[in-house]
Amino acid sequence: MNAMAVSLILLSRHNLLGLPFLIWSGILGLARIGCGIHYLTDVLGGFALGAGSAAFVRRSRTGGAAVSRLLWYYHIATTAVSVWWKKCH
């Protein structure tokens, strides 16, 4: 699952934003099981695939650089929105 991969990449970089993603991916997995969309093994397999892809991206040289760049852009964007919000309100 993509939510699991995103949360584990963020948590591996000591970014606490990964915690809500981790909780969300767990809720999403449980909801899919509860609605009968997936079996438990489907969800666990998706979690394992997400964890494996997160580990692969985190350990690769270009993947790690891409994650760093994306997190830097995210930081710049949230700072800009925060400054704009304070000026407008």
C-alpha positions, 0 to 999 in steps of 0.5 A: 500500500502506498500509505504504508510506504509513505509513512515508513519513508517519513518515519525512517527520516525521523519525520513525525508526519509519518505517524498519521500516515501510518495510522491512516494506512492501518485504518484504511486496511481495516476498513477494506477488510471490514467492507469485504473488499479485501482479505486479511492476507491481501492487506498484510501483503500490501503492507509488506509490499509497501514496507519493502518498497520503502526500504528499497527507496530509502536505501537506494542512492537516487531514491534517498536523494529524491525523498530528501528533495521532496521533503525539502519542497514540502517544507518550503511549501508549508512555510510559504503557506504558513507565512501567507496565512499569518499575513491574510488573517 
